[in-house]
Amino acid sequence: MLAAYHSPEDAVAAVKTMPQSERLNSPDFVDHYRKAVAAYQDQLAAKRRRREDAKRRQNLKAVS
């Protein structure tokens, strides 16, 4: 997943400057990716719960 480069040498140089852990052929890339996806899904679920709680609070009216 690299952008277009002017020459193959530029592309190779770009890959060599990337940290080893960010390369697609890194041994732990899949595990890192799955953890990142799980964390993102957790963030979305928390955001959804906050939004639902806010809606629920809007429906409640104080009676005095």
N, C-alpha and C positions, 0 to 999 in steps of 0.2 A: 504494500500500500504506500507507494511512493509517488510523489508528484513527478511531472515530466522534467527531465534534465537535458542540458545541451549536449552531453556526451555520456557514454556509459561510465567513463571514469568519474564523472561528477556524481552519478548515482551510487557507485561503489564507495566513494568518499563519504557520501551522506549516510550510508548504512554503517560504515565503520565509525562514524562519530556518534551514532545512536548508542545509548546505554544498552548493555547486553540484555537487561531485564525487559526492555521495551520492544525488543525484536520479536517478530511473529514466530521465529523458530527457536525461541528461548524454551528451555525444558519446562519451566513453570509458568509459561504464558497462559495455558488453558486454566490452570488453577487460579492464577491472578485474575483472569477475565471473569471466571465464575464468581469469585468473591466480590468483584466490583459490581457485577450484575445483581447479586443478592443484596448488597448494600444499597444499590439504587432502588431496588424493589421495596426494601424496607423504608427508604425515605418517602417513596410514593405512597405506601400504605399509611405512614404516619401523617402525611399531608392530607390524605383522604379522610382519616379519622378526625383530624382537627377541623376540616371543612364540615363534616357531618355533625360534629359536636356544636359548631357555631350555628348551623341550621337548626339544630334541636333547641338551642338556647333562645333563638329568635322566636320559636313557636310558644315558648313558655311566657306567660304573662303574670305579673304579680297581682294578687288580689288582696285588697285591704278593707 
